[in-house]
Amino acid sequence: MLRSQKTAPDDAERPEAGEQMWSVFEFARRYRLAKREENRLLMLYGPTAPLGDLLANARRHSLIS
């Protein structure tokens, strides 16, 4: 029992979803963002950013007109 307690990270050490650092390139690929939007996020944040910020600021344009 003690061993499992030692290997499990404390709640204070576990990053929340919004705090996880993501590559802007990987985020753009995963969410199928246009190259223009990827470049906008790169200008805004640089190569990495918190996931919560990327989700809040990414703009997806509809492919259906």
PDBQT receptor file of N, H, CA, C and O in Angstrom, charges set to zero:
ATOM      1  N   MET A   1       0.808  -1.200   0.000  1.00  0.00    +0.000 N 
ATOM      2  CA  MET A   1       0.000   0.000   0.000  1.00  0.00    +0.000 C 
ATOM      3  C   MET A   1       0.850   1.261   0.000  1.00  0.00    +0.000 C 
ATOM      4  O   MET A   1       0.528   2.234  -0.681  1.00  0.00    +0.000 OA
ATOM      5  N   LEU A   2       1.913   1.241   0.750  1.00  0.00    +0.000 N 
ATOM      6  H   LEU A   2       2.174   0.450   1.304  1.00  0.00    +0.000 HD
ATOM      7  CA  LEU A   2       2.765   2.420   0.788  1.00  0.00    +0.000 C 
ATOM      8  C   LEU A   2       3.430   2.663  -0.552  1.00  0.00    +0.000 C 
ATOM      9  O   LEU A   2       3.622   3.807  -0.963  1.00  0.00    +0.000 OA
ATOM     10  N   ARG A   3       3.783   1.571  -1.238  1.00  0.00    +0.000 N 
ATOM     11  H   ARG A   3       3.627   0.641  -0.904  1.00  0.00    +0.000 HD
ATOM     12  CA  ARG A   3       4.443   1.735  -2.525  1.00  0.00    +0.000 C 
ATOM     13  C   ARG A   3       3.542   2.450  -3.528  1.00  0.00    +0.000 C 
ATOM     14  O   ARG A   3       4.017   3.309  -4.272  1.00  0.00    +0.000 OA
ATOM     15  N   SER A   4       2.262   2.118  -3.563  1.00  0.00    +0.000 N 
ATOM     16  H   SER A   4       1.876   1.421  -2.959  1.00  0.00    +0.000 HD
ATOM     17  CA  SER A   4       1.352   2.777  -4.499  1.00  0.00    +0.000 C 
ATOM     18  C   SER A   4       1.156   4.243  -4.142  1.00  0.00    +0.000 C 
ATOM     19  O   SER A   4       0.943   5.073  -5.025  1.00  0.00    +0.000 OA
ATOM     20  N   GLN A   5       1.225   4.564  -2.865  1.00  0.00    +0.000 N 
ATOM     21  H   GLN A   5       1.398   3.889  -2.147  1.00  0.00    +0.000 HD
ATOM     22  CA  GLN A   5       1.094   5.958  -2.462  1.00  0.00    +0.000 C 
ATOM     23  C   GLN A   5       2.311   6.762  -2.893  1.00  0.00    +0.000 C 
ATOM     24  O   GLN A   5       2.188   7.939  -3.233  1.00  0.00    +0.000 OA
ATOM     25  N   LYS A   6       3.482   6.138  -2.882  1.00  0.00    +0.000 N 
ATOM     26  H   LYS A   6       3.581   5.182  -2.606  1.00  0.00    +0.000 HD
ATOM     27  CA  LYS A   6       4.701   6.850  -3.260  1.00  0.00    +0.000 C 
ATOM     28  C   LYS A   6       4.778   7.085  -4.768  1.00  0.00    +0.000 C 
ATOM     29  O   LYS A   6       5.281   8.121  -5.202  1.00  0.00    +0.000 OA
ATOM     30  N   THR A   7       4.289   6.145  -5.569  1.00  0.00    +0.000 N 
ATOM     31  H   THR A   7       3.880   5.303  -5.216  1.00  0.00    +0.000 HD
ATOM     32  CA  THR A   7       4.393   6.284  -7.017  1.00  0.00    +0.000 C 
ATOM     33  C   THR A   7       3.329   7.207  -7.593  1.00  0.00    +0.000 C 
ATOM     34  O   THR A   7       3.529   7.787  -8.660  1.00  0.00    +0.000 OA
ATOM     35  N   ALA A   8       2.207   7.351  -6.908  1.00  0.00    +0.000 N 
ATOM     36  H   ALA A   8       2.044   6.880  -6.042  1.00  0.00    +0.000 HD
ATOM     37  CA  ALA A   8       1.140   8.222  -7.414  1.00  0.00    +0.000 C 
ATOM     38  C   ALA A   8       1.479   9.673  -7.100  1.00  0.00    +0.000 C 
ATOM     39  O   ALA A   8       1.809   9.990  -5.957  1.00  0.00    +0.000 OA
ATOM     40  N   PRO A   9       1.403  10.564  -8.092  1.00  0.00    +0.000 N 
ATOM     41  CA  PRO A   9       1.691  11.980  -7.820  1.00  0.00    +0.000 C 
ATOM     42  C   PRO A   9       0.614  12.602  -6.947  1.00  0.00    +0.000 C 
ATOM     43  O   PRO A   9      -0.559  12.234  -7.017  1.00  0.00    +0.000 OA
ATOM     44  N   ASP A  10       1.035  13.547  -6.130  1.00  0.00    +0.000 N 
ATOM     45  H   ASP A  10       1.987  13.846  -6.073  1.00  0.00    +0.000 HD
ATOM     46  CA  ASP A  10       0.078  14.276  -5.294  1.00  0.00    +0.000 C 
ATOM     47  C   ASP A  10      -0.810  15.130  -6.177  1.00  0.00    +0.000 C 
ATOM     48  O   ASP A  10      -0.435  15.477  -7.297  1.00  0.00    +0.000 OA
ATOM     49  N   ASP A  11      -1.988  15.468  -5.674  1.00  0.00    +0.000 N 
ATOM     50  H   ASP A  11      -2.293  15.186  -4.765  1.00  0.00    +0.000 HD
ATOM     51  CA  ASP A  11      -2.898  16.320  -6.434  1.00  0.00    +0.000 C 
ATOM     52  C   ASP A  11      -2.273  17.675  -6.727  1.00  0.00    +0.000 C 
ATOM     53  O   ASP A  11      -2.554  18.274  -7.765  1.00  0.00    +0.000 OA
ATOM     54  N   ALA A  12      -1.434  18.163  -5.831  1.00  0.00    +0.000 N 
ATOM     55  H   ALA A  12      -1.205  17.676  -4.988  1.00  0.00    +0.000 HD
ATOM     56  CA  ALA A  12      -0.796  19.464  -6.033  1.00  0.00    +0.000 C 
ATOM     57  C   ALA A  12       0.225  19.413  -7.166  1.00  0.00    +0.000 C 
ATOM     58  O   ALA A  12       0.483  20.428  -7.813  1.00  0.00    +0.000 OA
ATOM     59  N   GLU A  13       0.814  18.224  -7.412  1.00  0.00    +0.000 N 
ATOM     60  H   GLU A  13       0.604  17.400  -6.886  1.00  0.00    +0.000 HD
ATOM     61  CA  GLU A  13       1.832  18.090  -8.453  1.00  0.00    +0.000 C 
ATOM     62  C   GLU A  13       1.238  17.792  -9.819  1.00  0.00    +0.000 C 
ATOM     63  O   GLU A  13       1.893  18.027 -10.834  1.00  0.00    +0.000 OA
ATOM     64  N   ARG A  14       0.031  17.288  -9.869  1.00  0.00    +0.000 N 
ATOM     65  H   ARG A  14      -0.501  17.097  -9.044  1.00  0.00    +0.000 HD
ATOM     66  CA  ARG A  14      -0.596  16.895 -11.129  1.00  0.00    +0.000 C 
ATOM     67  C   ARG A  14      -1.098  18.131 -11.862  1.00  0.00    +0.000 C 
ATOM     68  O   ARG A  14      -1.909  18.878 -11.314  1.00  0.00    +0.000 OA
ATOM     69  N   PRO A  15      -0.634  18.366 -13.094  1.00  0.00    +0.000 N 
ATOM     70  CA  PRO A  15      -1.102  19.557 -13.820  1.00  0.00    +0.000 C 
ATOM     71  C   PRO A  15      -2.554  19.407 -14.255  1.00  0.00    +0.000 C 
ATOM     72  O   PRO A  15      -2.979  18.333 -14.679  1.00  0.00    +0.000 OA
ATOM     73  N   GLU A  16      -3.293  20.474 -14.146  1.00  0.00    +0.000 N 
ATOM     74  H   GLU A  16      -2.948  21.346 -13.802  1.00  0.00    +0.000 HD
ATOM     75  CA  GLU A  16      -4.674  20.494 -14.626  1.00  0.00    +0.000 C 
ATOM     76  C   GLU A  16      -4.653  20.565 -16.148  1.00  0.00    +0.000 C 
ATOM     77  O   GLU A  16      -3.617  20.866 -16.741  1.00  0.00    +0.000 OA
ATOM     78  N   ALA A  17      -5.775  20.293 -16.774  1.00  0.00    +0.000 N 
ATOM     79  H   ALA A  17      -6.616  20.048 -16.292  1.00  0.00    +0.000 HD
ATOM     80  CA  ALA A  17      -5.844  20.285 -18.240  1.00  0.00    +0.000 C 
ATOM     81  C   ALA A  17      -5.446  21.634 -18.826  1.00  0.00    +0.000 C 
ATOM     82  O   ALA A  17      -4.778  21.682 -19.859  1.00  0.00    +0.000 OA
ATOM     83  N   GLY A  18      -5.842  22.721 -18.191  1.00  0.00    +0.000 N 
ATOM     84  H   GLY A  18      -6.384  22.682 -17.352  1.00  0.00    +0.000 HD
ATOM     85  CA  GLY A  18      -5.522  24.042 -18.701  1.00  0.00    +0.000 C 
ATOM     86  C   GLY A  18      -4.080  24.444 -18.496  1.00  0.00    +0.000 C 
ATOM     87  O   GLY A  18      -3.607  25.395 -19.120  1.00  0.00    +0.000 OA
ATOM     88  N   GLU A  19      -3.366  23.731 -17.626  1.00  0.00    +0.000 N 
ATOM     89  H   GLU A  19      -3.750  22.959 -17.120  1.00  0.00    +0.000 HD
ATOM     90  CA  GLU A  19      -1.983  24.074 -17.331  1.00  0.00    +0.000 C 
ATOM     91  C   GLU A  19      -0.988  23.241 -18.130  1.00  0.00    +0.000 C 
ATOM     92  O   GLU A  19       0.203  23.552 -18.129  1.00  0.00    +0.000 OA
ATOM     93  N   GLN A  20      -1.438  22.202 -18.805  1.00  0.00    +0.000 N 
ATOM     94  H   GLN A  20      -2.405  21.949 -18.805  1.00  0.00    +0.000 HD
ATOM     95  CA  GLN A  20      -0.532  21.363 -19.583  1.00  0.00    +0.000 C 
ATOM     96  C   GLN A  20       0.041  22.176 -20.733  1.00  0.00    +0.000 C 
ATOM     97  O   GLN A  20      -0.697  22.846 -21.456  1.00  0.00    +0.000 OA
ATOM     98  N   MET A  21       1.353  22.117 -20.900  1.00  0.00    +0.000 N 
ATOM     99  H   MET A  21       1.952  21.572 -20.313  1.00  0.00    +0.000 HD
ATOM    100  CA  MET A  21       1.993  22.833 -21.999  1.00  0.00    +0.000 C 
ATOM    101  C   MET A  21       1.936  21.961 -23.250  1.00  0.00    +0.000 C 
ATOM    102  O   MET A  21       2.299  20.785 -23.224  1.00  0.00    +0.000 OA
ATOM    103  N   TRP A  22       1.478  22.557 -24.335  1.00  0.00    +0.000 N 
ATOM    104  H   TRP A  22       1.183  23.512 -24.356  1.00  0.00    +0.000 HD
ATOM    105  CA  TRP A  22       1.345  21.859 -25.607  1.00  0.00    +0.000 C 
ATOM    106  C   TRP A  22       2.165  22.568 -26.670  1.00  0.00    +0.000 C 
ATOM    107  O   TRP A  22       2.351  23.784 -26.628  1.00  0.00    +0.000 OA
ATOM    108  N   SER A  23       2.645  21.796 -27.609  1.00  0.00    +0.000 N 
ATOM    109  H   SER A  23       2.494  20.808 -27.643  1.00  0.00    +0.000 HD
ATOM    110  CA  SER A  23       3.249  22.352 -28.805  1.00  0.00    +0.000 C 
ATOM    111  C   SER A  23       2.136  22.959 -29.655  1.00  0.00    +0.000 C 
ATOM    112  O   SER A  23       1.111  22.319 -29.891  1.00  0.00    +0.000 OA
ATOM    113  N   VAL A  24       2.336  24.176 -30.107  1.00  0.00    +0.000 N 
ATOM    114  H   VAL A  24       3.169  24.696 -29.916  1.00  0.00    +0.000 HD
ATOM    115  CA  VAL A  24       1.333  24.822 -30.956  1.00  0.00    +0.000 C 
ATOM    116  C   VAL A  24       1.180  24.037 -32.262  1.00  0.00    +0.000 C 
ATOM    117  O   VAL A  24       0.076  23.938 -32.798  1.00  0.00    +0.000 OA
ATOM    118  N   PHE A  25       2.272  23.484 -32.772  1.00  0.00    +0.000 N 
ATOM    119  H   PHE A  25       3.169  23.565 -32.337  1.00  0.00    +0.000 HD
ATOM    120  CA  PHE A  25       2.219  22.695 -34.006  1.00  0.00    +0.000 C 
ATOM    121  C   PHE A  25       1.344  21.450 -33.813  1.00  0.00    +0.000 C 
ATOM    122  O   PHE A  25       0.503  21.140 -34.656  1.00  0.00    +0.000 OA
ATOM    123  N   GLU A  26       1.551  20.739 -32.692  1.00  0.00    +0.000 N 
ATOM    124  H   GLU A  26       2.235  20.992 -32.007  1.00  0.00    +0.000 HD
ATOM    125  CA  GLU A  26       0.767  19.538 -32.401  1.00  0.00    +0.000 C 
ATOM    126  C   GLU A  26      -0.704  19.887 -32.181  1.00  0.00    +0.000 C 
ATOM    127  O   GLU A  26      -1.590  19.169 -32.644  1.00  0.00    +0.000 OA
ATOM    128  N   PHE A  27      -0.962  20.974 -31.485  1.00  0.00    +0.000 N 
ATOM    129  H   PHE A  27      -0.243  21.558 -31.108  1.00  0.00    +0.000 HD
ATOM    130  CA  PHE A  27      -2.337  21.412 -31.242  1.00  0.00    +0.000 C 
ATOM    131  C   PHE A  27      -3.038  21.715 -32.566  1.00  0.00    +0.000 C 
ATOM    132  O   PHE A  27      -4.174  21.295 -32.780  1.00  0.00    +0.000 OA
ATOM    133  N   ALA A  28      -2.364  22.438 -33.442  1.00  0.00    +0.000 N 
ATOM    134  H   ALA A  28      -1.440  22.779 -33.268  1.00  0.00    +0.000 HD
ATOM    135  CA  ALA A  28      -2.960  22.798 -34.732  1.00  0.00    +0.000 C 
ATOM    136  C   ALA A  28      -3.234  21.554 -35.578  1.00  0.00    +0.000 C 
ATOM    137  O   ALA A  28      -4.257  21.479 -36.259  1.00  0.00    +0.000 OA
ATOM    138  N   ARG A  29      -2.341  20.598 -35.535  1.00  0.00    +0.000 N 
ATOM    139  H   ARG A  29      -1.510  20.659 -34.981  1.00  0.00    +0.000 HD
ATOM    140  CA  ARG A  29      -2.545  19.367 -36.299  1.00  0.00    +0.000 C 
ATOM    141  C   ARG A  29      -3.703  18.564 -35.716  1.00  0.00    +0.000 C 
ATOM    142  O   ARG A  29      -4.561  18.081 -36.455  1.00  0.00    +0.000 OA
ATOM    143  N   ARG A  30      -3.729  18.422 -34.400  1.00  0.00    +0.000 N 
ATOM    144  H   ARG A  30      -3.033  18.815 -33.799  1.00  0.00    +0.000 HD
ATOM    145  CA  ARG A  30      -4.767  17.614 -33.759  1.00  0.00    +0.000 C 
ATOM    146  C   ARG A  30      -6.159  18.206 -33.944  1.00  0.00    +0.000 C 
ATOM    147  O   ARG A  30      -7.132  17.473 -34.122  1.00  0.00    +0.000 OA
ATOM    148  N   TYR A  31      -6.254  19.534 -33.902  1.00  0.00    +0.000 N 
ATOM    149  H   TYR A  31      -5.464  20.130 -33.757  1.00  0.00    +0.000 HD
ATOM    150  CA  TYR A  31      -7.555  20.190 -34.033  1.00  0.00    +0.000 C 
ATOM    151  C   TYR A  31      -7.834  20.668 -35.458  1.00  0.00    +0.000 C 
ATOM    152  O   TYR A  31      -8.796  21.400 -35.691  1.00  0.00    +0.000 OA
ATOM    153  N   ARG A  32      -6.999  20.258 -36.405  1.00  0.00    +0.000 N 
ATOM    154  H   ARG A  32      -6.218  19.664 -36.216  1.00  0.00    +0.000 HD
ATOM    155  CA  ARG A  32      -7.177  20.549 -37.832  1.00  0.00    +0.000 C 
ATOM    156  C   ARG A  32      -7.369  22.037 -38.100  1.00  0.00    +0.000 C 
ATOM    157  O   ARG A  32      -8.297  22.447 -38.798  1.00  0.00    +0.000 OA
ATOM    158  N   LEU A  33      -6.478  22.825 -37.536  1.00  0.00    +0.000 N 
ATOM    159  H   LEU A  33      -5.725  22.492 -36.969  1.00  0.00    +0.000 HD
ATOM    160  CA  LEU A  33      -6.544  24.268 -37.750  1.00  0.00    +0.000 C 
ATOM    161  C   LEU A  33      -5.888  24.618 -39.076  1.00  0.00    +0.000 C 
ATOM    162  O   LEU A  33      -4.989  23.916 -39.540  1.00  0.00    +0.000 OA
ATOM    163  N   ALA A  34      -6.337  25.690 -39.669  1.00  0.00    +0.000 N 
ATOM    164  H   ALA A  34      -7.067  26.259 -39.292  1.00  0.00    +0.000 HD
ATOM    165  CA  ALA A  34      -5.727  26.187 -40.900  1.00  0.00    +0.000 C 
ATOM    166  C   ALA A  34      -4.318  26.692 -40.583  1.00  0.00    +0.000 C 
ATOM    167  O   ALA A  34      -4.023  27.075 -39.451  1.00  0.00    +0.000 OA
ATOM    168  N   LYS A  35      -3.461  26.686 -41.593  1.00  0.00    +0.000 N 
ATOM    169  H   LYS A  35      -3.700  26.374 -42.512  1.00  0.00    +0.000 HD
ATOM    170  CA  LYS A  35      -2.084  27.153 -41.418  1.00  0.00    +0.000 C 
ATOM    171  C   LYS A  35      -2.061  28.602 -40.937  1.00  0.00    +0.000 C 
ATOM    172  O   LYS A  35      -1.214  28.980 -40.127  1.00  0.00    +0.000 OA
ATOM    173  N   ARG A  36      -2.974  29.393 -41.428  1.00  0.00    +0.000 N 
ATOM    174  H   ARG A  36      -3.661  29.086 -42.086  1.00  0.00    +0.000 HD
ATOM    175  CA  ARG A  36      -3.050  30.799 -41.013  1.00  0.00    +0.000 C 
ATOM    176  C   ARG A  36      -3.341  30.917 -39.510  1.00  0.00    +0.000 C 
ATOM    177  O   ARG A  36      -2.757  31.757 -38.827  1.00  0.00    +0.000 OA
ATOM    178  N   GLU A  37      -4.237  30.079 -39.005  1.00  0.00    +0.000 N 
ATOM    179  H   GLU A  37      -4.712  29.395 -39.560  1.00  0.00    +0.000 HD
ATOM    180  CA  GLU A  37      -4.561  30.089 -37.576  1.00  0.00    +0.000 C 
ATOM    181  C   GLU A  37      -3.388  29.559 -36.755  1.00  0.00    +0.000 C 
ATOM    182  O   GLU A  37      -3.103  30.075 -35.674  1.00  0.00    +0.000 OA
ATOM    183  N   GLU A  38      -2.715  28.544 -37.258  1.00  0.00    +0.000 N 
ATOM    184  H   GLU A  38      -2.946  28.125 -38.136  1.00  0.00    +0.000 HD
ATOM    185  CA  GLU A  38      -1.516  28.037 -36.584  1.00  0.00    +0.000 C 
ATOM    186  C   GLU A  38      -0.476  29.147 -36.456  1.00  0.00    +0.000 C 
ATOM    187  O   GLU A  38       0.127  29.321 -35.397  1.00  0.00    +0.000 OA
ATOM    188  N   ASN A  39      -0.270  29.888 -37.528  1.00  0.00    +0.000 N 
ATOM    189  H   ASN A  39      -0.759  29.747 -38.389  1.00  0.00    +0.000 HD
ATOM    190  CA  ASN A  39       0.693  30.989 -37.497  1.00  0.00    +0.000 C 
ATOM    191  C   ASN A  39       0.267  32.082 -36.527  1.00  0.00    +0.000 C 
ATOM    192  O   ASN A  39       1.108  32.675 -35.852  1.00  0.00    +0.000 OA
ATOM    193  N   ARG A  40      -1.033  32.354 -36.452  1.00  0.00    +0.000 N 
ATOM    194  H   ARG A  40      -1.717  31.873 -37.000  1.00  0.00    +0.000 HD
ATOM    195  CA  ARG A  40      -1.525  33.361 -35.507  1.00  0.00    +0.000 C 
ATOM    196  C   ARG A  40      -1.236  32.938 -34.064  1.00  0.00    +0.000 C 
ATOM    197  O   ARG A  40      -0.807  33.752 -33.246  1.00  0.00    +0.000 OA
ATOM    198  N   LEU A  41      -1.474  31.661 -33.760  1.00  0.00    +0.000 N 
ATOM    199  H   LEU A  41      -1.822  31.000 -34.424  1.00  0.00    +0.000 HD
ATOM    200  CA  LEU A  41      -1.195  31.162 -32.414  1.00  0.00    +0.000 C 
ATOM    201  C   LEU A  41       0.301  31.173 -32.115  1.00  0.00    +0.000 C 
ATOM    202  O   LEU A  41       0.711  31.445 -30.987  1.00  0.00    +0.000 OA
ATOM    203  N   LEU A  42       1.114  30.878 -33.125  1.00  0.00    +0.000 N 
ATOM    204  H   LEU A  42       0.781  30.657 -34.041  1.00  0.00    +0.000 HD
ATOM    205  CA  LEU A  42       2.565  30.940 -32.934  1.00  0.00    +0.000 C 
ATOM    206  C   LEU A  42       3.027  32.364 -32.632  1.00  0.00    +0.000 C 
ATOM    207  O   LEU A  42       3.896  32.568 -31.784  1.00  0.00    +0.000 OA
ATOM    208  N   MET A  43       2.458  33.333 -33.314  1.00  0.00    +0.000 N 
ATOM    209  H   MET A  43       1.753  33.167 -34.003  1.00  0.00    +0.000 HD
ATOM    210  CA  MET A  43       2.806  34.736 -33.053  1.00  0.00    +0.000 C 
ATOM    211  C   MET A  43       2.346  35.151 -31.656  1.00  0.00    +0.000 C 
ATOM    212  O   MET A  43       3.016  35.932 -30.981  1.00  0.00    +0.000 OA
ATOM    213  N   LEU A  44       1.215  34.630 -31.233  1.00  0.00    +0.000 N 
ATOM    214  H   LEU A  44       0.670  33.994 -31.780  1.00  0.00    +0.000 HD
ATOM    215  CA  LEU A  44       0.640  34.992 -29.945  1.00  0.00    +0.000 C 
ATOM    216  C   LEU A  44       1.393  34.358 -28.780  1.00  0.00    +0.000 C 
ATOM    217  O   LEU A  44       1.667  35.030 -27.785  1.00  0.00    +0.000 OA
ATOM    218  N   TYR A  45       1.731  33.070 -28.890  1.00  0.00    +0.000 N 
ATOM    219  H   TYR A  45       1.509  32.524 -29.698  1.00  0.00    +0.000 HD
ATOM    220  CA  TYR A  45       2.291  32.322 -27.762  1.00  0.00    +0.000 C 
ATOM    221  C   TYR A  45       3.718  31.827 -27.945  1.00  0.00    +0.000 C 
ATOM    222  O   TYR A  45       4.393  31.553 -26.952  1.00  0.00    +0.000 OA
ATOM    223  N   GLY A  46       4.196  31.705 -29.160  1.00  0.00    +0.000 N 
ATOM    224  H   GLY A  46       3.648  31.928 -29.966  1.00  0.00    +0.000 HD
ATOM    225  CA  GLY A  46       5.472  31.048 -29.377  1.00  0.00    +0.000 C 
ATOM    226  C   GLY A  46       5.230  29.561 -29.620  1.00  0.00    +0.000 C 
ATOM    227  O   GLY A  46       4.095  29.160 -29.877  1.00  0.00    +0.000 OA
ATOM    228  N   PRO A  47       6.274  28.737 -29.544  1.00  0.00    +0.000 N 
ATOM    229  CA  PRO A  47       6.134  27.321 -29.910  1.00  0.00    +0.000 C 
ATOM    230  C   PRO A  47       5.327  26.471 -28.934  1.00  0.00    +0.000 C 
ATOM    231  O   PRO A  47       4.797  25.434 -29.331  1.00  0.00    +0.000 OA
ATOM    232  N   THR A  48       5.217  26.880 -27.665  1.00  0.00    +0.000 N 
ATOM    233  H   THR A  48       5.647  27.723 -27.342  1.00  0.00    +0.000 HD
ATOM    234  CA  THR A  48       4.430  26.124 -26.695  1.00  0.00    +0.000 C 
ATOM    235  C   THR A  48       3.518  27.060 -25.917  1.00  0.00    +0.000 C 
ATOM    236  O   THR A  48       3.815  28.240 -25.731  1.00  0.00    +0.000 OA
ATOM    237  N   ALA A  49       2.394  26.498 -25.467  1.00  0.00    +0.000 N 
ATOM    238  H   ALA A  49       2.152  25.539 -25.619  1.00  0.00    +0.000 HD
ATOM    239  CA  ALA A  49       1.427  27.296 -24.714  1.00  0.00    +0.000 C 
ATOM    240  C   ALA A  49       0.574  26.370 -23.859  1.00  0.00    +0.000 C 
ATOM    241  O   ALA A  49       0.452  25.183 -24.161  1.00  0.00    +0.000 OA
ATOM    242  N   PRO A  50      -0.016  26.903 -22.797  1.00  0.00    +0.000 N 
ATOM    243  CA  PRO A  50      -0.941  26.090 -21.999  1.00  0.00    +0.000 C 
ATOM    244  C   PRO A  50      -2.152  25.671 -22.832  1.00  0.00    +0.000 C 
ATOM    245  O   PRO A  50      -2.673  26.453 -23.626  1.00  0.00    +0.000 OA
ATOM    246  N   LEU A  51      -2.585  24.441 -22.641  1.00  0.00    +0.000 N 
ATOM    247  H   LEU A  51      -2.161  23.805 -21.996  1.00  0.00    +0.000 HD
ATOM    248  CA  LEU A  51      -3.705  23.907 -23.410  1.00  0.00    +0.000 C 
ATOM    249  C   LEU A  51      -4.954  24.762 -23.252  1.00  0.00    +0.000 C 
ATOM    250  O   LEU A  51      -5.666  24.996 -24.229  1.00  0.00    +0.000 OA
ATOM    251  N   GLY A  52      -5.225  25.222 -22.065  1.00  0.00    +0.000 N 
ATOM    252  H   GLY A  52      -4.647  25.032 -21.272  1.00  0.00    +0.000 HD
ATOM    253  CA  GLY A  52      -6.414  26.046 -21.834  1.00  0.00    +0.000 C 
ATOM    254  C   GLY A  52      -6.403  27.318 -22.651  1.00  0.00    +0.000 C 
ATOM    255  O   GLY A  52      -7.439  27.734 -23.169  1.00  0.00    +0.000 OA
ATOM    256  N   ASP A  53      -5.230  27.947 -22.774  1.00  0.00    +0.000 N 
ATOM    257  H   ASP A  53      -4.388  27.609 -22.353  1.00  0.00    +0.000 HD
ATOM    258  CA  ASP A  53      -5.116  29.165 -23.579  1.00  0.00    +0.000 C 
ATOM    259  C   ASP A  53      -5.325  28.865 -25.055  1.00  0.00    +0.000 C 
ATOM    260  O   ASP A  53      -5.988  29.626 -25.760  1.00  0.00    +0.000 OA
ATOM    261  N   LEU A  54      -4.759  27.760 -25.522  1.00  0.00    +0.000 N 
ATOM    262  H   LEU A  54      -4.220  27.143 -24.949  1.00  0.00    +0.000 HD
ATOM    263  CA  LEU A  54      -4.933  27.395 -26.931  1.00  0.00    +0.000 C 
ATOM    264  C   LEU A  54      -6.398  27.108 -27.245  1.00  0.00    +0.000 C 
ATOM    265  O   LEU A  54      -6.919  27.547 -28.271  1.00  0.00    +0.000 OA
ATOM    266  N   LEU A  55      -7.052  26.376 -26.363  1.00  0.00    +0.000 N 
ATOM    267  H   LEU A  55      -6.630  26.020 -25.530  1.00  0.00    +0.000 HD
ATOM    268  CA  LEU A  55      -8.464  26.065 -26.584  1.00  0.00    +0.000 C 
ATOM    269  C   LEU A  55      -9.326  27.319 -26.556  1.00  0.00    +0.000 C 
ATOM    270  O   LEU A  55     -10.291  27.432 -27.312  1.00  0.00    +0.000 OA
ATOM    271  N   ALA A  56      -8.978  28.254 -25.690  1.00  0.00    +0.000 N 
ATOM    272  H   ALA A  56      -8.195  28.162 -25.076  1.00  0.00    +0.000 HD
ATOM    273  CA  ALA A  56      -9.781  29.475 -25.560  1.00  0.00    +0.000 C 
ATOM    274  C   ALA A  56      -9.574  30.431 -26.729  1.00  0.00    +0.000 C 
ATOM    275  O   ALA A  56     -10.480  31.194 -27.066  1.00  0.00    +0.000 OA
ATOM    276  N   ASN A  57      -8.398  30.403 -27.351  1.00  0.00    +0.000 N 
ATOM    277  H   ASN A  57      -7.662  29.784 -27.077  1.00  0.00    +0.000 HD
ATOM    278  CA  ASN A  57      -8.079  31.400 -28.366  1.00  0.00    +0.000 C 
ATOM    279  C   ASN A  57      -8.049  30.884 -29.794  1.00  0.00    +0.000 C 
ATOM    280  O   ASN A  57      -7.951  31.679 -30.729  1.00  0.00    +0.000 OA
ATOM    281  N   ALA A  58      -8.130  29.582 -29.986  1.00  0.00    +0.000 N 
ATOM    282  H   ALA A  58      -8.209  28.936 -29.227  1.00  0.00    +0.000 HD
ATOM    283  CA  ALA A  58      -8.103  29.041 -31.348  1.00  0.00    +0.000 C 
ATOM    284  C   ALA A  58      -9.430  29.307 -32.036  1.00  0.00    +0.000 C 
ATOM    285  O   ALA A  58     -10.498  29.174 -31.439  1.00  0.00    +0.000 OA
ATOM    286  N   ARG A  59      -9.340  29.682 -33.296  1.00  0.00    +0.000 N 
ATOM    287  H   ARG A  59      -8.472  29.789 -33.781  1.00  0.00    +0.000 HD
ATOM    288  CA  ARG A  59     -10.533  29.920 -34.116  1.00  0.00    +0.000 C 
ATOM    289  C   ARG A  59     -10.572  28.866 -35.204  1.00  0.00    +0.000 C 
ATOM    290  O   ARG A  59      -9.645  28.756 -36.006  1.00  0.00    +0.000 OA
ATOM    291  N   ARG A  60     -11.640  28.096 -35.231  1.00  0.00    +0.000 N 
ATOM    292  H   ARG A  60     -12.393  28.186 -34.579  1.00  0.00    +0.000 HD
ATOM    293  CA  ARG A  60     -11.828  27.114 -36.300  1.00  0.00    +0.000 C 
ATOM    294  C   ARG A  60     -12.874  27.645 -37.243  1.00  0.00    +0.000 C 
ATOM    295  O   ARG A  60     -13.992  27.961 -36.836  1.00  0.00    +0.000 OA
ATOM    296  N   HIS A  61     -12.513  27.740 -38.498  1.00  0.00    +0.000 N 
ATOM    297  H   HIS A  61     -11.605  27.483 -38.829  1.00  0.00    +0.000 HD
ATOM    298  CA  HIS A  61     -13.446  28.203 -39.516  1.00  0.00    +0.000 C 
ATOM    299  C   HIS A  61     -14.142  26.993 -40.116  1.00  0.00    +0.000 C 
ATOM    300  O   HIS A  61     -13.510  25.977 -40.407  1.00  0.00    +0.000 OA
ATOM    301  N   SER A  62     -15.419  27.111 -40.292  1.00  0.00    +0.000 N 
ATOM    302  H   SER A  62     -15.933  27.936 -40.055  1.00  0.00    +0.000 HD
ATOM    303  CA  SER A  62     -16.218  26.019 -40.821  1.00  0.00    +0.000 C 
ATOM    304  C   SER A  62     -15.857  25.748 -42.280  1.00  0.00    +0.000 C 
ATOM    305  O   SER A  62     -15.666  26.671 -43.072  1.00  0.00    +0.000 OA
ATOM    306  N   LEU A  63     -15.769  24.469 -42.613  1.00  0.00    +0.000 N 
ATOM    307  H   LEU A  63     -15.924  23.719 -41.970  1.00  0.00    +0.000 HD
ATOM    308  CA  LEU A  63     -15.520  24.088 -43.998  1.00  0.00    +0.000 C 
ATOM    309  C   LEU A  63     -16.816  24.042 -44.793  1.00  0.00    +0.000 C 
ATOM    310  O   LEU A  63     -16.795  23.983 -46.023  1.00  0.00    +0.000 OA
ATOM    311  N   ILE A  64     -17.938  24.070 -44.096  1.00  0.00    +0.000 N 
ATOM    312  H   ILE A  64     -17.955  24.118 -43.097  1.00  0.00    +0.000 HD
ATOM    313  CA  ILE A  64     -19.247  24.038 -44.747  1.00  0.00    +0.000 C 
ATOM    314  C   ILE A  64     -19.719  25.469 -44.961  1.00  0.00    +0.000 C 
ATOM    315  O   ILE A  64     -19.809  26.244 -44.009  1.00  0.00    +0.000 OA
ATOM    316  N   SER A  65     -20.015  25.815 -46.183  1.00  0.00    +0.000 N 
ATOM    317  H   SER A  65     -19.942  25.185 -46.957  1.00  0.00    +0.000 HD
ATOM    318  CA  SER A  65     -20.445  27.185 -46.476  1.00  0.00    +0.000 C 
ATOM    319  C   SER A  65     -21.947  27.294 -46.497  1.00  0.00    +0.000 C 
ATOM    320  O   SER A  65     -22.484  28.377 -46.728  1.00  0.00    +0.000 OA
TER     321      SER A  65
